[in-house]
Structures are given as C-alpha cells and as structure tokens.
Amino acid sequence: RAHISFRIGLLVVTIALWVYFAAACGGPKSSTSFLKKALQGSSPFSNAEIVSVMLSSNFIGVILSKSLHFQFYVWYFHALPYLLWCTRYSVPVKLLLLLGVEFCWNPWSGDTSSIESSFMLTLLHFVMLLGLFDGLKVRKPKDD
C-alpha cells in the first residue's frame, strides 16, 4: 500500500501540473472577454484549446497515478500522437517516443511489467510532458 503522504504528494503534483498547464496554454482568458463570449453563446475557447486541455489533463492524470493498469493505456493511447504533435520534437523523436511507450506497455518477453519497463515508461512520459509544455507555450493563443 502506498503511504498516505505519497498519495497526497501525487495529488498535489497533479493539481500543480494542471495549473501550470493552464498557464502554459494561455492561462485563464481575461474575465471580461470570457464572460462576453460566454453570454453571447459562443465558446471562449477554440476547438484546439478544448482538445488540448482535455487530452493533456487526462495524460497528466495517467502519468501521476500511483499505479498503472493496462486499461489506462487504452484510455490515452489514441491521444499520444496528438499530444506529441503538439510538441516541437522532430518526427523521428516523436515516433521513437511512441514506440518506446508501446514497448513499455507490451513487453514481448512474457512479463507484464518489470522495474526497468516501469522506469522507462515514467521517463518517456516525463520527456513527452516537457515537450508538450514547451510546444504549447510556443502555440500560446492571444487574448482578444
């Protein structure tokens, strides 16, 4: 069992990364601009902003889970290409990251996971997360 302080620590880091992510994506829109658009019935966010926030939030939640199950891979597998293409990594690096994640989740040696594959998956996730934050800062939308 995970110690209570470890669980609380994961929760705090998850929330901190969500807040940092919101700031990296352009932060909260100015309240007057946000309210004006919302009251007019139009979305204050672009489709890309909505998709990026949803998929990135899920990704952050998955990588900071205290344990991973194969069903988690199913939840975020289809988001990985989109998230990687939000980074500024080169295409070969993006493909290597995807292959690395696939290798970690599906070790063909017979074992479902090992210390090495878990460490590698964590490392790959954080490399992807750093690239995602960097890429989203570059694509930061401007306020109205």
Backbone as CSV, one residue per row, in Angstrom:
resi,resn,N_x,N_y,N_z,CA_x,CA_y,CA_z,C_x,C_y,C_z
1,ARG,0.840,-1.194,0.000,0.000,0.000,0.000,0.873,1.241,0.000
2,ALA,0.401,2.180,-0.760,1.137,3.445,-0.821,0.888,4.249,0.455
3,HIS,1.929,4.820,0.966,1.829,5.650,2.167,0.957,6.868,1.859
4,ILE,0.203,7.335,2.829,-0.731,8.444,2.644,-0.028,9.707,2.147
5,SER,1.183,9.976,2.620,1.882,11.187,2.174,2.273,11.075,0.701
6,PHE,2.551,9.841,0.227,2.846,9.638,-1.189,1.606,9.943,-2.032
7,ARG,0.457,9.462,-1.594,-0.804,9.715,-2.314,-1.124,11.204,-2.349
8,ILE,-0.972,11.862,-1.219,-1.239,13.306,-1.160,-0.242,14.055,-2.036
9,GLY,1.012,13.610,-2.008,2.036,14.229,-2.848,1.696,14.117,-4.327
10,LEU,1.241,12.943,-4.759,0.841,12.767,-6.161,-0.323,13.683,-6.521
11,LEU,-1.280,13.806,-5.619,-2.425,14.677,-5.858,-1.984,16.136,-5.983
12,VAL,-1.105,16.567,-5.089,-0.619,17.952,-5.121,0.146,18.227,-6.415
13,VAL,1.012,17.289,-6.812,1.775,17.467,-8.049,0.838,17.473,-9.255
14,THR,-0.168,16.609,-9.251,-1.137,16.586,-10.352,-1.841,17.930,-10.475
15,ILE,-2.336,18.447,-9.384,-3.035,19.740,-9.407,-2.079,20.853,-9.829
16,ALA,-0.846,20.820,-9.324,0.141,21.841,-9.699,0.431,21.799,-11.203
17,LEU,0.541,20.586,-11.766,0.788,20.485,-13.203,-0.415,20.948,-14.011
18,TRP,-1.625,20.675,-13.534,-2.812,21.184,-14.232,-2.821,22.709,-14.233
19,VAL,-2.471,23.320,-13.106,-2.424,24.788,-13.020,-1.332,25.326,-13.938
20,TYR,-0.152,24.704,-13.903,0.943,25.126,-14.776,0.543,24.970,-16.234
21,PHE,-0.109,23.859,-16.565,-0.561,23.614,-17.931,-1.534,24.703,-18.374
22,ALA,-2.458,25.076,-17.503,-3.423,26.131,-17.846,-2.693,27.434,-18.156
23,ALA,-1.685,27.748,-17.369,-0.911,28.960,-17.605,-0.113,28.845,-18.906
24,ALA,0.459,27.668,-19.179,1.253,27.466,-20.392,0.396,27.539,-21.648
25,CYS,-0.877,27.181,-21.523,-1.781,27.205,-22.676,-2.401,28.569,-22.909
26,GLY,-2.018,29.536,-22.179,-2.588,30.863,-22.361,-3.283,31.351,-21.126
27,GLY,-3.302,30.528,-20.104,-3.903,30.941,-18.846,-5.380,31.216,-18.986
28,PRO,-5.978,31.601,-17.905,-7.392,31.947,-17.991,-7.553,33.171,-18.870
29,LYS,-8.512,33.123,-19.733,-8.795,34.287,-20.578,-9.184,35.442,-19.662
30,SER,-9.030,36.644,-20.156,-9.454,37.776,-19.324,-10.923,37.579,-18.984
31,SER,-11.279,37.870,-17.767,-12.638,37.560,-17.312,-13.690,38.294,-18.123
32,THR,-13.421,39.522,-18.531,-14.429,40.252,-19.325,-14.580,39.629,-20.700
33,SER,-13.478,39.256,-21.344,-13.543,38.620,-22.660,-14.249,37.273,-22.573
34,PHE,-13.899,36.505,-21.528,-14.502,35.196,-21.323,-16.008,35.328,-21.124
35,LEU,-16.421,36.222,-20.224,-17.849,36.396,-19.937,-18.611,36.928,-21.136
36,LYS,-18.015,37.861,-21.850,-18.684,38.437,-23.026,-18.988,37.356,-24.057
37,LYS,-18.000,36.527,-24.368,-18.204,35.450,-25.342,-19.199,34.415,-24.829
38,ALA,-19.089,34.066,-23.546,-19.998,33.068,-22.978,-21.436,33.560,-23.002
39,LEU,-21.647,34.834,-22.686,-23.006,35.390,-22.688,-23.568,35.522,-24.093
40,GLN,-22.707,35.670,-25.081,-23.157,35.753,-26.473,-23.448,34.373,-27.054
41,GLY,-23.168,33.346,-26.287,-23.453,31.986,-26.732,-22.330,31.361,-27.538
42,SER,-21.211,32.049,-27.671,-20.095,31.446,-28.398,-19.066,30.936,-27.395
43,SER,-18.301,29.979,-27.837,-17.298,29.393,-26.945,-16.111,30.333,-26.820
44,PRO,-15.668,30.573,-25.604,-14.486,31.420,-25.425,-13.187,30.677,-25.765
45,PHE,-13.294,29.389,-26.105,-12.121,28.578,-26.403,-12.221,28.017,-27.811
46,SER,-11.090,27.882,-28.467,-11.063,27.263,-29.791,-11.185,25.747,-29.630
47,ASN,-11.505,25.078,-30.717,-11.590,23.611,-30.677,-10.257,23.006,-30.275
48,ALA,-9.154,23.555,-30.798,-7.821,23.037,-30.461,-7.526,23.209,-28.976
49,GLU,-7.937,24.331,-28.392,-7.720,24.545,-26.959,-8.497,23.523,-26.135
50,ILE,-9.724,23.259,-26.518,-10.557,22.305,-25.787,-9.950,20.905,-25.854
51,VAL,-9.574,20.476,-27.053,-8.990,19.143,-27.219,-7.665,19.048,-26.468
52,SER,-6.829,20.066,-26.589,-5.528,20.048,-25.906,-5.689,19.958,-24.401
53,VAL,-6.615,20.712,-23.849,-6.829,20.689,-22.401,-7.354,19.328,-21.956
54,MET,-8.324,18.795,-22.668,-8.894,17.501,-22.277,-7.853,16.379,-22.341
55,LEU,-7.138,16.284,-23.463,-6.185,15.190,-23.625,-4.969,15.355,-22.716
56,SER,-4.500,16.579,-22.553,-3.348,16.809,-21.682,-3.700,16.572,-20.220
57,SER,-4.883,16.984,-19.820,-5.315,16.747,-18.438,-5.394,15.258,-18.144
58,ASN,-5.938,14.498,-19.074,-6.002,13.048,-18.913,-4.594,12.455,-18.853
59,PHE,-3.708,12.926,-19.726,-2.331,12.434,-19.757,-1.628,12.703,-18.428
60,ILE,-1.786,13.905,-17.901,-1.176,14.248,-16.610,-1.721,13.335,-15.512
61,GLY,-3.025,13.113,-15.527,-3.631,12.230,-14.535,-3.101,10.812,-14.627
62,VAL,-2.913,10.313,-15.840,-2.410,8.952,-16.020,-0.967,8.849,-15.549
63,ILE,-0.122,9.789,-15.943,1.294,9.633,-15.601,1.563,9.838,-14.114
64,LEU,0.640,10.480,-13.407,0.832,10.669,-11.972,-0.044,9.742,-11.126
65,SER,-0.554,8.696,-11.739,-1.295,7.685,-10.981,-0.311,6.896,-10.129
66,LYS,-0.781,6.421,-8.987,0.137,5.664,-8.129,0.397,4.275,-8.679
67,SER,-0.465,3.792,-9.533,-0.211,2.536,-10.234,-0.905,2.607,-11.586
68,LEU,-0.358,1.891,-12.536,-0.928,1.882,-13.879,-1.439,0.492,-14.211
69,HIS,-2.557,0.457,-14.881,-3.139,-0.778,-15.353,-3.255,-0.672,-16.859
70,PHE,-3.329,-1.809,-17.527,-3.352,-1.797,-18.982,-4.522,-0.973,-19.527
71,GLN,-5.639,-0.917,-18.800,-6.778,-0.137,-19.283,-6.426,1.346,-19.399
72,PHE,-5.470,1.835,-18.585,-5.046,3.229,-18.694,-4.443,3.485,-20.067
73,TYR,-3.686,2.517,-20.575,-3.066,2.659,-21.891,-4.148,2.823,-22.954
74,VAL,-5.223,2.079,-22.802,-6.335,2.195,-23.746,-6.958,3.591,-23.664
75,TRP,-7.004,4.172,-22.462,-7.602,5.494,-22.282,-6.799,6.593,-22.954
76,TYR,-5.472,6.454,-22.985,-4.697,7.572,-23.514,-3.878,7.243,-24.755
77,PHE,-3.889,5.992,-25.207,-3.113,5.591,-26.375,-3.430,6.444,-27.598
78,HIS,-4.701,6.659,-27.861,-5.094,7.404,-29.062,-4.770,8.892,-28.953
79,ALA,-4.546,9.383,-27.762,-4.195,10.795,-27.572,-2.705,11.051,-27.767
80,LEU,-1.883,10.024,-27.638,-0.433,10.223,-27.698,0.039,10.868,-29.003
81,PRO,-0.416,10.412,-30.182,0.046,11.091,-31.398,-0.338,12.578,-31.422
82,TYR,-1.556,12.897,-31.023,-1.968,14.304,-30.997,-1.077,15.105,-30.043
83,LEU,-0.885,14.573,-28.848,-0.081,15.285,-27.862,1.365,15.436,-28.332
84,LEU,1.916,14.396,-28.933,3.294,14.500,-29.428,3.408,15.506,-30.571
85,TRP,2.371,15.609,-31.386,2.430,16.570,-32.488,2.189,17.998,-31.999
86,CYS,1.834,18.166,-30.742,1.788,19.499,-30.127,3.173,19.922,-29.634
87,THR,4.125,18.991,-29.632,5.480,19.308,-29.190,6.299,19.824,-30.366
88,ARG,7.495,20.311,-30.060,8.404,20.750,-31.123,9.463,19.699,-31.422
89,TYR,9.265,18.474,-30.931,10.209,17.402,-31.224,10.175,17.085,-32.715
90,SER,11.280,16.581,-33.222,11.318,16.165,-34.627,10.459,14.907,-34.793
91,VAL,10.058,14.633,-36.023,9.210,13.465,-36.288,9.896,12.169,-35.855
92,PRO,11.193,11.964,-36.131,11.809,10.718,-35.645,11.757,10.585,-34.115
93,VAL,11.933,11.682,-33.393,11.862,11.625,-31.925,10.440,11.293,-31.487
94,LYS,9.459,11.903,-32.127,8.057,11.602,-31.793,7.758,10.121,-32.003
95,LEU,8.221,9.583,-33.121,7.974,8.168,-33.410,8.713,7.257,-32.427
96,LEU,9.932,7.630,-32.056,10.667,6.845,-31.062,9.966,6.863,-29.703
97,LEU,9.414,8.006,-29.320,8.675,8.088,-28.061,7.437,7.191,-28.105
98,LEU,6.710,7.222,-29.226,5.536,6.348,-29.367,5.930,4.876,-29.298
99,LEU,6.984,4.511,-30.009,7.445,3.116,-29.977,7.927,2.727,-28.587
100,GLY,8.603,3.644,-27.905,9.071,3.364,-26.554,7.927,3.097,-25.594
101,VAL,6.888,3.916,-25.681,5.713,3.721,-24.819,5.049,2.389,-25.138
102,GLU,4.928,2.086,-26.413,4.338,0.803,-26.820,5.168,-0.366,-26.279
103,PHE,6.468,-0.260,-26.375,7.348,-1.322,-25.882,7.195,-1.504,-24.372
104,CYS,7.083,-0.393,-23.651,6.942,-0.485,-22.183,5.630,-1.130,-21.770
105,TRP,4.558,-0.808,-22.483,3.256,-1.368,-22.128,3.105,-2.812,-22.600
106,ASN,3.807,-3.175,-23.652,3.651,-4.508,-24.241,4.992,-5.216,-24.333
107,PRO,5.580,-5.559,-23.199,6.866,-6.271,-23.264,6.635,-7.681,-23.800
108,TRP,7.248,-7.979,-24.927,7.007,-9.257,-25.580,7.823,-10.379,-24.969
109,SER,8.500,-10.092,-23.876,9.309,-11.131,-23.228,8.465,-12.067,-22.352
110,GLY,7.213,-11.736,-22.169,6.338,-12.591,-21.378,5.885,-11.951,-20.082
111,ASP,6.725,-11.144,-19.447,6.328,-10.472,-18.217,5.425,-9.296,-18.557
112,THR,4.474,-9.027,-17.688,3.581,-7.898,-17.942,4.266,-6.565,-17.665
113,SER,5.157,-6.534,-16.703,5.936,-5.327,-16.453,7.157,-5.699,-15.622
114,SER,8.097,-4.796,-15.621,9.304,-5.001,-14.825,9.700,-3.647,-14.259
115,ILE,10.658,-3.653,-13.364,11.155,-2.390,-12.826,11.719,-1.538,-13.959
116,GLU,12.433,-2.184,-14.881,13.039,-1.458,-15.994,11.987,-0.839,-16.916
117,SER,10.950,-1.620,-17.271,9.923,-1.080,-18.172,9.116,0.021,-17.479
118,SER,8.887,-0.105,-16.185,8.168,0.939,-15.446,8.991,2.216,-15.381
119,PHE,10.293,2.082,-15.118,11.170,3.252,-15.088,11.223,3.919,-16.460
120,MET,11.351,3.112,-17.514,11.418,3.655,-18.872,10.111,4.350,-19.239
121,LEU,8.981,3.777,-18.868,7.693,4.402,-19.160,7.581,5.751,-18.448
122,THR,7.993,5.799,-17.194,7.959,7.057,-16.450,8.852,8.095,-17.115
123,LEU,10.035,7.696,-17.507,10.965,8.610,-18.180,10.381,9.121,-19.499
124,LEU,9.834,8.221,-20.307,9.232,8.618,-21.583,8.060,9.572,-21.364
125,HIS,7.232,9.286,-20.374,6.102,10.157,-20.070,6.574,11.568,-19.722
126,PHE,7.596,11.668,-18.896,8.054,13.000,-18.499,8.756,13.730,-19.639
127,VAL,9.434,13.010,-20.521,10.001,13.638,-21.724,8.870,14.187,-22.591
128,MET,7.803,13.400,-22.734,6.651,13.855,-23.516,5.987,15.062,-22.853
129,LEU,5.861,15.024,-21.538,5.224,16.116,-20.813,6.031,17.416,-20.962
130,LEU,7.344,17.332,-20.839,8.189,18.521,-21.016,8.056,19.076,-22.432
131,GLY,8.044,18.189,-23.417,7.861,18.631,-24.799,6.497,19.234,-25.031
132,LEU,5.504,18.694,-24.389,4.148,19.211,-24.522,4.048,20.616,-23.943
133,PHE,4.576,20.825,-22.756,4.551,22.160,-22.158,5.324,23.156,-23.008
134,ASP,6.475,22.747,-23.513,7.278,23.624,-24.357,6.540,23.958,-25.656
135,GLY,5.937,22.956,-26.270,5.211,23.174,-27.518,3.977,24.037,-27.343
136,LEU,3.286,23.888,-26.223,2.087,24.683,-26.000,2.418,26.136,-25.686
137,LYS,3.577,26.388,-25.087,3.985,27.770,-24.844,4.194,28.497,-26.163
138,VAL,4.759,27.783,-27.140,5.013,28.382,-28.446,3.709,28.689,-29.153
139,ARG,2.716,27.808,-29.010,1.426,27.976,-29.671,0.430,28.727,-28.837
140,LYS,0.902,29.412,-27.812,0.042,30.119,-26.861,-0.900,31.074,-27.607
141,PRO,-2.206,30.907,-27.430,-3.145,31.799,-28.120,-3.134,33.178,-27.493
142,LYS,-3.439,34.153,-28.304,-3.506,35.539,-27.825,-4.914,35.827,-27.329
143,ASP,-5.014,36.663,-26.285,-6.328,37.105,-25.822,-6.928,38.051,-26.842
144,ASP,-8.262,38.139,-26.816,-8.958,39.047,-27.749,-8.659,40.480,-27.442
